[in-house]
Amino acid sequence: MEISVIFPPKARDVRLDLLRGIANWAIFLNHMPNNVVNWITTRNYGFSDGADLFVFISGYTAAFVFGRMMRDHGFVIGATRIWKRVWQLYLAHVVLFVIYVAAVGYVALRFQFDNIIHEFNVAWLVEHPFVTLIYALLLGFKPVNLDVLPLYIVLMALFPFALGIMLRRPNLTLLGSLLLYVAARQFGWNLPAYPEGTWFFNPFCWQFMFCSGAWFALGGGWKLWPLIASRPFVWFGFGYLLFALVMTLAARIEGLRELIPDWLYGAFNPNDKTNLAPFRALHFGVIALLVTRFLPQDWKGLEWRVFAPIIKCGQESLRVFCVGVLLSFVGYFLLAAGSGTIVVQLAISVTGIAMLCGFAYYGEWSKKVDKLIKRPPAPVQMTSPSQAA
């Protein structure tokens, strides 16, 4: 196979774990509305949020892990390993779906919280269980907050074909991804959802974020380094982040909204998350390039103990993500059923994050135990009677 890409060093990039952990924490907090703690997440201060970070890093990691595999062992082996991962993701989604729906149903019945059935898009499953279950298994039916994993599954399922081309023609592959993104936005392409509507995360658009991460991993970061290192870009980058901050806060602060012309405010609000608005993709791209410049891989701060729990949540990403989705529903219910004071919001958020960290550390410990059990026992040396004497 003729390879035209540059693979990153084999050493684990802890920055990715740190950022993925931040994304998982942000997704957990943002899924609990009316929670003061989610004001610490990036979605309140710019156009992009934890979902963009999650998808980009997923593409980066997929190219990093499976790109070498496809290069060394061929397309078939690389593709089947990717699809093995897809099967794991699919099983995780099915288990998460069952537990999540059961939790919503239990809360609705046990506490006479009937509105929650409709609020979390579970009512159709109650009224038409068999058909809805079939569409759920086909990823067409999704309760609220269960949209990210199906998107990841679809993107990973098709990734072998994109990766096979990207290893040979990375720039051409990224251009094709960009053209598909533009066409999907122009012609309104999306996958149908059940019983009505379309996917919340349009895979025809969000594939561009995923492929951008893969392209960045396979040498794109090196190609962009002259731009990243240039002073004009730094000024533009921070200027754009400031502009995004103002536009985002204007949607929440009435006084600031009145200072912005309607034509300018309307161009950026509402933020089209479904179809990955261009200004949203640019916002994340600017953040990614600035992080690449100002957060080097060998930064000693990555060894600080304060970052260890976040990094661990990034290393155990799938486990933490699934648990976070469930805990966000529990937190939402507790906030809705209780007093909802700031103290309660803080307590629920901190407890939830602590539980995410607990599951992450348990996941690491469990893997070590599995390796220890599978390791063949050391041979026992028998001592003859004469030696013993």
Buried (B, 14 or more C-beta within 10 A) or exposed (E): EEBEBEBBEEEEBBBBBBBBBBBBBBBBBBBBEEBEBBEEBBBBBBBBBBBBBBBBBBBBBBBBBBBBBBBEEEBEEBBEBBBEBBEEBBEBBBEBBEBBBEBBBEBBEEEEBEEBBEBBBBBBBBEBEEBBBEBBEEBBBBBBBBBBBBBBBBBBBBBBEBBBEBBEBBBEBBEBBBEBBEEBBEEEBBBEBBBEEBBBBBBBBBBBBBBBBBBBBBBBBEBBEEEBEEEEBBEEBEEBBEBBBBBBBBBEEEEBBEEBEEEEBEEBBEBBBBBBBBBBBBBBBBBBBBBBBEEEBEEEEBEEEEBBBBBBBBBBBBBBBBBBBBBBBBBBBBBBEEEBEEEBBEBBBEBBBEBBBEBBBEBEEEEEEEEEEEEEEEEEEEEEEEEEE
